[in-house]
Amino acid sequence: MGFKQIIEDAAARNKSPIVLALDLTGEDREDLFRDSLKVIGSVSRFLCAVKINHQLVLPLGLHDRVAALVGEAHRRGLPAIMDAKINDIGHTNEFIASQYFSAGFDAVIANPFAGYKDGLEPVFQLAKSQERGVILLVHMTHRGASEGYGQTVLDEGTGERRFQYEVFAERALEWGADGVIVGATFPDIIARVRSILGGVIPIFSPGVGVQGGSLNGAIAAGAKYVIVGRSIYESDDPARSADELRRSAAVLG
């Protein structure tokens, strides 16, 4: 069973489009690991997936504690996404993806700025052979994202100038991506990307809560999944916060 089906099944079972961004930080390695495990345990029933970033991989170690966190997500019926933003030459990209897949991750996030030939093609091939997923980073959440993803570029086919994120959305279709990332802080861009994808590829929207993105706005614009981190795990009651987000999304659905 491929990644898209796994996350759809988890979303249906838990009645939730919420992906937890498990990006805790801390100075003590063991405390960080225990706290991360605790968060997964307390909120898993309100989620459809867990996303992990470098904040945990670097201090905890990929094939040690992070693999254990991935295993805990799996034990609770949730797929795990590695927010690697893979963006190098093909040989390196393939190695990076292979390490995350061997640690148990069900999908990786990759940066389409690397291109396909001699870039991300080996990642897509590896993911397909292992029934894993590749999610493309079409537009980020922060204000400076417009300097790259929002810049205008020349379309070689038509000679027209277009936004970079529009081209990346089309690449997602062309390359067969399993999802795209568009920040919830840019609902108008979510809507534009949704119109390009036509519902074929799901949109994942991070940045809800602390970064200023709106869950309601992201879903209304066309996001299928919303990624939330600090608004859940930094709250006084993470389980209640996750459940409230889930309920809000259900009302919209």
Order of alpha helices (4+ residues) and beta strands (2+ residues): alpha-beta-alpha-beta-alpha-alpha-beta-alpha-beta-alpha-beta-beta-beta-alpha-beta-alpha-beta-alpha-beta-alpha-alpha
